[in-house]
Amino acid sequence: MKTFERLIQYTKYNTQSDEKSTSFPSTRNQLVLGNELVKELISLGVNASIDDYGYVIGKIASNIDHEVKTIALFAHMDTSPDASGEDVTPRIIRQYDGSDIILNEDKNIILSPKQFPSLNDNKGHDLIVTNGLTLLGADDKAGLAEIMTFVEFIHANPEFKHGEIVVCFTPDEEVGRGTDFINMNSLGADVGYTMDGSRVGEIAFENFNAASASLKFNGVSVHPGGAKNTMINSVFLAYEFDSLLPKYMRPETTEKYEGFNHLTNIHGHTEFTEVKYIIRNHSKDLFEKQKIDFLNAQAFMKQKYGYNVCELTIEDSYYNMREIVDQHKEIVDFAIEAIKEAGLTPIIEPIRGGTDGARLTYMGLPCPNLGTGGYNYHGPYEYASIQEMDLAVEVIKKLVQKFI
């Protein structure tokens, strides 16, 4: 099966994760896809299984006569809850000519290089797009497809030399829980790579330090007819709190290494309002300062109103992997060499987000991130380049042989 055919096959499963769920994995369909992936791995001669938490682990024995490091290849099965993953309808645009792509004529949804300049680099490629109503799921089913196609290549070419390879497909990465219950002993790997980036040729080994902030605003509700000097509207308290944070640190005003505070959700009424933020920064010092900004804003509002007007909880999610990956320079060097040997120019950029690799790195498995050929993740403008996906498989082949 070709790489793009696998991606299209996997998009039939709605594997959106759910941050409100208390189960693990957070949605049942991740287990359904996981079991199908196990069957596929077994059909390709891999010793594979899925555990109670939904982690798919397969092991391919070494076929060389000396000991080398065991490499783990990761991709995640879930898709983002930011856009619908139900009834995904992929469509292939052959030899893309650089013009606007009409995703949905009825709703006038257009994928345009004017809005998404990355399309200019994909002229002549065959692109997989959506119908404008759902995400595609290339994040990270492109990674799943590429790893599985590599496994099929090994199965069909026993003369291809390699050390032990571990394949691991994780649930719930999109809600920041992708490694919560992973069994590191079962993995038994020395180094890892997540296939979870965008443009093929990318290698990322630094990411945001990340935290979440949850706030509860307690207002005073009275009849609006007699509200003067008495009512305190909790929705306006939330707005006031947000105004105390630096406006230049919103996602829409930042890029590259610049951190941000992102208000992701607000829900409430006069008496009570809940708000959620995510806090991100590559610099650990600036990351800590951002959290202090939240605490200072809370303290100011409590002093101003004279009661517990704002309850704040901040929880760290993951940290920048670079500090640890820098101690294992060869895993980055090998990836750069593999990318070059696949005929690509390496693209070294920080991740403006996080992957399972960040948390795995802090769990003792250094794990940079590689590009897959998917673009515009988490929404209906998502697309994938068939040619780039095939190149990603070539990168994996070159990379694995760097360790023997």
Secondary structure in CASP SS format (residue, H / E / C, confidence):
PFRMAT SS
TARGET T0000
AUTHOR 0000-0000-0000
METHOD secondary structure of the structure
MODEL  1
M C 1.00
K C 1.00
T H 1.00
F H 1.00
E H 1.00
R H 1.00
L H 1.00
I H 1.00
Q H 1.00
Y H 1.00
T C 1.00
K C 1.00
Y C 1.00
N C 1.00
T C 1.00
Q E 1.00
S C 1.00
D C 1.00
E C 1.00
K C 1.00
S C 1.00
T C 1.00
S C 1.00
F C 1.00
P C 1.00
S C 1.00
T C 1.00
R H 1.00
N H 1.00
Q H 1.00
L H 1.00
V H 1.00
L H 1.00
G H 1.00
N H 1.00
E H 1.00
L H 1.00
V H 1.00
K H 1.00
E H 1.00
L H 1.00
I H 1.00
S H 1.00
L C 1.00
G C 1.00
V C 1.00
N E 1.00
A E 1.00
S E 1.00
I E 1.00
D C 1.00
D C 1.00
Y C 1.00
G C 1.00
Y C 1.00
V E 1.00
I E 1.00
G E 1.00
K E 1.00
I E 1.00
A C 1.00
S C 1.00
N C 1.00
I C 1.00
D C 1.00
H C 1.00
E C 1.00
V C 1.00
K C 1.00
T C 1.00
I E 1.00
A E 1.00
L E 1.00
F E 1.00
A E 1.00
H E 1.00
M C 1.00
D C 1.00
T E 1.00
S C 1.00
P C 1.00
D C 1.00
A C 1.00
S C 1.00
G C 1.00
E C 1.00
D C 1.00
V C 1.00
T C 1.00
P C 1.00
R E 1.00
I E 1.00
I E 1.00
R C 1.00
Q C 1.00
Y C 1.00
D C 1.00
G C 1.00
S C 1.00
D C 1.00
I E 1.00
I E 1.00
L E 1.00
N E 1.00
E C 1.00
D C 1.00
K C 1.00
N C 1.00
I E 1.00
I E 1.00
L E 1.00
S C 1.00
P C 1.00
K C 1.00
Q C 1.00
F C 1.00
P H 1.00
S H 1.00
L H 1.00
N H 1.00
D H 1.00
N H 1.00
K C 1.00
G C 1.00
H C 1.00
D C 1.00
L E 1.00
I E 1.00
V E 1.00
T C 1.00
N C 1.00
G C 1.00
L C 1.00
T C 1.00
L C 1.00
L C 1.00
G C 1.00
A H 1.00
D H 1.00
D H 1.00
K H 1.00
A H 1.00
G H 1.00
L H 1.00
A H 1.00
E H 1.00
I H 1.00
M H 1.00
T H 1.00
F H 1.00
V H 1.00
E H 1.00
F H 1.00
I H 1.00
H H 1.00
A H 1.00
N C 1.00
P C 1.00
E C 1.00
F C 1.00
K C 1.00
H C 1.00
G C 1.00
E C 1.00
I E 1.00
V E 1.00
V E 1.00
C E 1.00
F E 1.00
T E 1.00
P C 1.00
D C 1.00
E H 1.00
E H 1.00
V H 1.00
G C 1.00
R C 1.00
G C 1.00
T C 1.00
D C 1.00
F C 1.00
I C 1.00
N C 1.00
M H 1.00
N H 1.00
S H 1.00
L H 1.00
G C 1.00
A C 1.00
D C 1.00
V E 1.00
G E 1.00
Y E 1.00
T E 1.00
M E 1.00
D C 1.00
G C 1.00
S C 1.00
R C 1.00
V C 1.00
G C 1.00
E E 1.00
I E 1.00
A E 1.00
F C 1.00
E C 1.00
N E 1.00
F C 1.00
N E 1.00
A E 1.00
A E 1.00
S E 1.00
A E 1.00
S E 1.00
L E 1.00
K E 1.00
F E 1.00
N E 1.00
G C 1.00
V E 1.00
S C 1.00
V C 1.00
H C 1.00
P H 1.00
G H 1.00
G H 1.00
A C 1.00
K C 1.00
N C 1.00
T C 1.00
M C 1.00
I E 1.00
N C 1.00
S H 1.00
V H 1.00
F H 1.00
L H 1.00
A H 1.00
Y H 1.00
E H 1.00
F H 1.00
D H 1.00
S H 1.00
L H 1.00
L C 1.00
P C 1.00
K H 1.00
Y H 1.00
M H 1.00
R C 1.00
P H 1.00
E H 1.00
T H 1.00
T C 1.00
E C 1.00
K C 1.00
Y C 1.00
E C 1.00
G C 1.00
F E 1.00
N E 1.00
H E 1.00
L E 1.00
T E 1.00
N E 1.00
I E 1.00
H E 1.00
G E 1.00
H C 1.00
T C 1.00
E C 1.00
F E 1.00
T E 1.00
E E 1.00
V E 1.00
K E 1.00
Y E 1.00
I E 1.00
I E 1.00
R E 1.00
N E 1.00
H C 1.00
S C 1.00
K H 1.00
D H 1.00
L H 1.00
F H 1.00
E H 1.00
K H 1.00
Q H 1.00
K H 1.00
I H 1.00
D H 1.00
F H 1.00
L H 1.00
N H 1.00
A H 1.00
Q H 1.00
A H 1.00
F H 1.00
M H 1.00
K H 1.00
Q H 1.00
K H 1.00
Y H 1.00
G C 1.00
Y C 1.00
N C 1.00
V C 1.00
C E 1.00
E E 1.00
L E 1.00
T E 1.00
I E 1.00
E E 1.00
D E 1.00
S E 1.00
Y E 1.00
Y C 1.00
N C 1.00
M C 1.00
R H 1.00
E H 1.00
I H 1.00
V H 1.00
D H 1.00
Q H 1.00
H H 1.00
K H 1.00
E H 1.00
I H 1.00
V H 1.00
D H 1.00
F H 1.00
A H 1.00
I H 1.00
E H 1.00
A H 1.00
I H 1.00
K H 1.00
E H 1.00
A C 1.00
G C 1.00
L C 1.00
T C 1.00
P C 1.00
I E 1.00
I E 1.00
E C 1.00
P C 1.00
I E 1.00
R C 1.00
G C 1.00
G C 1.00
T C 1.00
D H 1.00
G H 1.00
A H 1.00
R H 1.00
L H 1.00
T H 1.00
Y H 1.00
M C 1.00
G C 1.00
L C 1.00
P C 1.00
C C 1.00
P C 1.00
N E 1.00
L E 1.00
G C 1.00
T C 1.00
G C 1.00
G E 1.00
Y E 1.00
N C 1.00
Y C 1.00
H C 1.00
G C 1.00
P C 1.00
Y C 1.00
E C 1.00
Y E 1.00
A E 1.00
S E 1.00
I H 1.00
Q H 1.00
E H 1.00
M H 1.00
D H 1.00
L H 1.00
A H 1.00
V H 1.00
E H 1.00
V H 1.00
I H 1.00
K H 1.00
K H 1.00
L H 1.00
V H 1.00
Q H 1.00
K C 1.00
F C 1.00
I C 1.00
END
